[in-house]
Amino acid sequence: MFTKGLILATALLCPVLSGTAIAQTDDQIPLPTVKNGDEVVVMKTSMGNIVIQLFPDIAPLHAKNFSDLAKAGFYDGIRFHRCIEDFMIQGGDPNSRSLDKYETWGYGGNEKEGKRVTVNAEFTDLKHKRGIVSMARSQDPNSASSQFFIMHKDYPSLDKNYSAFGRVLSGMEVVDKIVKTGDRNQNGKVAKNAAVSIDSMAVVKWPVSK
């Protein structure tokens, strides 16, 4: 599934949060329960916060890649450039920090010394259901870099084709707002002045405050 760069193409995250398990549908694999002291990712956006649990035991390479980029401040200022209702919201392209680079949104990734840093595929039994976090890629299964997506609704055709590595613990109401910024008639493209930005992303210990 691809259209341009590291991007999905359609077949077509103040009360303290509890440490209880998040509800899951019957056909999802058993997911780890977040425990006190576990590292989680807090994504602050212009529409609210999203808290993400990573699954290092399920997809260790992708969980570490996302965590490392978050700790380095890589995602700060990046926008959600592709959003499709009943599908997903996608961000993580450093080009999207700049409105002047609007035509290149969707092509960028994590670059080091002029070379794209990629992560080998980790296709598991984790299903792409609402709230699951996964990595975007091109045709090459091993091309995931920095772009990620959060599932707005269940999408079985992505299962075992994309590397899912986490889930939203809190903030799906924020995802529900962000997803409305995309134009379905343009494959989810978001107008540059409507794109929601990630103000900051931090790795902290659970539990966290909103």
C-alpha positions as CSV (number, residue, x, y, z in Angstrom):
1,M,0.0,0.0,0.0
2,F,1.7,3.2,-1.1
3,T,1.2,6.3,-3.1
4,K,4.3,8.6,-2.6
5,G,7.3,8.3,-0.4
6,L,6.7,6.7,3.0
7,I,3.0,6.8,2.9
8,L,0.0,4.5,3.2
9,A,-2.3,4.3,0.2
10,T,-5.8,3.0,0.8
11,A,-7.0,-0.2,-0.9
12,L,-8.4,2.2,-2.4
13,L,-3.4,10.7,22.5
14,C,-6.2,16.9,35.0
15,P,-7.0,13.4,36.1
16,V,-4.5,10.6,36.5
17,L,-5.0,7.8,34.0
18,S,-5.5,4.4,35.5
19,G,-3.3,1.3,35.0
20,T,-6.1,-1.0,33.9
21,A,-6.1,-2.9,30.7
22,I,-7.7,-1.2,27.6
23,A,-10.7,-2.9,26.2
24,Q,-10.1,-4.9,23.0
25,T,-12.2,-6.8,20.6
26,D,-12.4,-10.6,20.8
27,D,-10.3,-11.3,17.7
28,Q,-7.4,-9.1,18.7
29,I,-4.4,-10.9,20.1
30,P,-3.8,-10.5,23.9
31,L,-2.1,-7.2,24.4
32,P,0.2,-6.3,27.3
33,T,-1.4,-4.4,30.2
34,V,0.3,-1.1,30.9
35,K,1.9,-1.2,34.3
36,N,3.1,1.5,36.7
37,G,6.6,2.5,35.7
38,D,6.2,1.4,32.1
39,E,7.4,3.9,29.4
40,V,4.6,5.5,27.4
41,V,4.7,8.2,24.8
42,V,2.7,11.4,25.4
43,M,2.0,13.3,22.2
44,K,0.8,16.8,22.6
45,T,-1.1,18.2,19.7
46,S,-3.0,21.4,18.9
47,M,-6.2,19.5,19.4
48,G,-5.3,17.6,22.6
49,N,-3.1,14.9,23.9
50,I,-2.6,11.3,22.8
51,V,-1.0,8.7,25.1
52,I,0.6,5.7,23.4
53,Q,1.7,2.4,24.8
54,L,4.5,0.7,22.9
55,F,4.9,-3.0,22.4
56,P,8.6,-3.8,22.6
57,D,7.9,-7.5,23.1
58,I,5.8,-7.6,19.9
59,A,7.7,-5.3,17.6
60,P,11.0,-4.4,19.3
61,L,12.6,-2.7,16.3
62,H,9.7,-0.4,15.6
63,A,8.9,0.4,19.3
64,K,12.6,1.4,19.8
65,N,12.7,3.4,16.6
66,F,9.6,5.4,17.6
67,S,10.7,5.8,21.2
68,D,14.2,7.0,20.2
69,L,12.8,9.5,17.7
70,A,10.4,10.8,20.3
71,K,13.2,11.2,22.9
72,A,15.3,13.1,20.4
73,G,12.5,15.6,19.7
74,F,12.3,14.4,16.1
75,Y,8.5,14.6,15.9
76,D,8.1,18.0,17.5
77,G,6.5,20.4,15.1
78,I,5.6,17.7,12.6
79,R,2.0,17.7,11.2
80,F,-0.6,15.0,10.4
81,H,-0.5,15.3,6.6
82,R,-2.9,12.5,5.6
83,C,-6.2,11.7,7.3
84,I,-9.0,9.5,6.2
85,E,-12.2,9.0,8.2
86,D,-12.9,5.3,9.0
87,F,-9.3,4.5,8.2
88,M,-6.4,6.3,9.9
89,I,-4.4,9.5,10.5
90,Q,-0.8,9.7,9.3
91,G,2.1,11.9,10.3
92,G,5.9,11.7,11.0
93,D,7.2,13.4,7.9
94,P,9.8,16.1,8.8
95,N,9.0,18.0,5.6
96,S,5.6,18.8,7.2
97,R,7.2,21.2,9.7
98,S,7.4,23.7,6.9
99,L,4.4,25.1,5.1
100,D,6.7,26.0,2.2
101,K,7.4,22.3,1.7
102,Y,3.8,21.4,1.4
103,E,4.1,19.7,-2.0
104,T,6.7,17.4,-0.5
105,W,4.7,16.3,2.5
106,G,4.6,12.5,2.5
107,Y,8.0,12.0,1.0
108,G,10.2,12.6,4.0
109,G,11.7,10.3,6.6
110,N,14.5,10.1,9.2
111,E,17.7,11.1,7.5
112,K,21.2,10.7,8.9
113,E,24.2,11.9,7.0
114,G,22.2,12.2,3.9
115,K,20.9,8.6,4.0
116,R,17.4,7.4,4.9
117,V,17.3,5.5,8.2
118,T,14.9,2.5,7.8
119,V,13.6,-0.3,10.0
120,N,13.2,-3.9,8.9
121,A,9.6,-5.2,8.8
122,E,8.0,-6.8,11.8
123,F,4.7,-8.3,10.5
124,T,3.0,-9.9,13.5
125,D,-0.4,-11.2,14.5
126,L,-1.3,-7.8,16.0
127,K,-4.4,-6.6,14.1
128,H,-4.9,-3.1,12.7
129,K,-7.9,-2.2,14.9
130,R,-9.1,1.2,16.1
131,G,-6.3,2.8,18.2
132,I,-3.5,0.7,17.0
133,V,-0.3,2.5,16.0
134,S,1.7,1.3,13.0
135,M,4.4,2.4,10.6
136,A,3.9,3.7,7.1
137,R,6.2,2.4,4.3
138,S,6.7,2.3,0.5
139,Q,6.5,-0.9,-1.6
140,D,9.6,-2.2,0.1
141,P,8.5,-4.0,3.4
142,N,11.7,-2.8,5.0
143,S,11.3,0.9,4.2
144,A,9.6,2.2,7.3
145,S,11.4,5.2,8.7
146,S,9.7,7.9,10.8
147,Q,6.1,8.1,9.3
148,F,3.5,6.4,11.4
149,F,-0.3,6.1,11.5
150,I,-3.0,5.7,14.1
151,M,-6.0,3.6,13.2
152,H,-9.3,5.4,13.2
153,K,-11.3,2.2,12.5
154,D,-10.5,-1.4,12.0
155,Y,-8.8,-2.2,8.7
156,P,-8.0,-5.9,8.3
157,S,-6.3,-5.6,4.9
158,L,-3.3,-4.0,6.7
159,D,-2.8,-7.0,9.0
160,K,0.6,-8.7,8.4
161,N,1.4,-6.1,5.8
162,Y,2.4,-3.2,8.1
163,S,4.4,-3.2,11.3
164,A,2.1,-2.4,14.2
165,F,4.0,-1.5,17.4
166,G,1.7,0.2,19.8
167,R,-1.8,1.4,20.8
168,V,-3.6,4.5,22.0
169,L,-4.2,4.4,25.8
170,S,-5.9,7.8,26.0
171,G,-6.9,10.4,23.4
172,M,-8.9,8.6,20.7
173,E,-11.3,11.6,20.9
174,V,-8.3,13.6,19.6
175,V,-7.8,11.2,16.8
176,D,-11.5,11.5,16.0
177,K,-11.0,15.3,15.6
178,I,-7.8,15.1,13.6
179,V,-9.2,12.6,11.1
180,K,-11.7,15.2,10.0
181,T,-9.0,17.5,8.6
182,G,-8.4,15.2,5.6
183,D,-10.1,15.3,2.2
184,R,-11.3,11.8,1.3
185,N,-11.7,12.9,-2.3
186,Q,-7.9,13.6,-2.4
187,N,-6.8,10.4,-0.7
188,G,-6.8,12.0,2.7
189,K,-4.7,15.0,1.8
190,V,-4.8,17.7,4.4
191,A,-4.8,21.4,3.4
192,K,-1.6,22.9,4.8
193,N,-3.4,25.5,6.9
194,A,-5.7,22.8,8.4
195,A,-3.0,20.3,9.3
196,V,-2.8,19.5,13.0
197,S,0.7,19.7,14.5
198,I,2.5,17.7,17.1
199,D,3.6,20.3,19.6
200,S,5.8,17.8,21.4
201,M,6.3,14.1,22.0
202,A,7.9,12.8,25.2
203,V,8.6,9.4,26.7
204,V,7.4,9.3,30.3
205,K,6.6,6.7,33.0
206,W,3.0,5.4,33.4
207,P,0.7,6.6,34.9
208,V,0.6,10.1,33.4
209,S,-1.6,13.1,33.8
210,K,-3.5,14.6,30.9
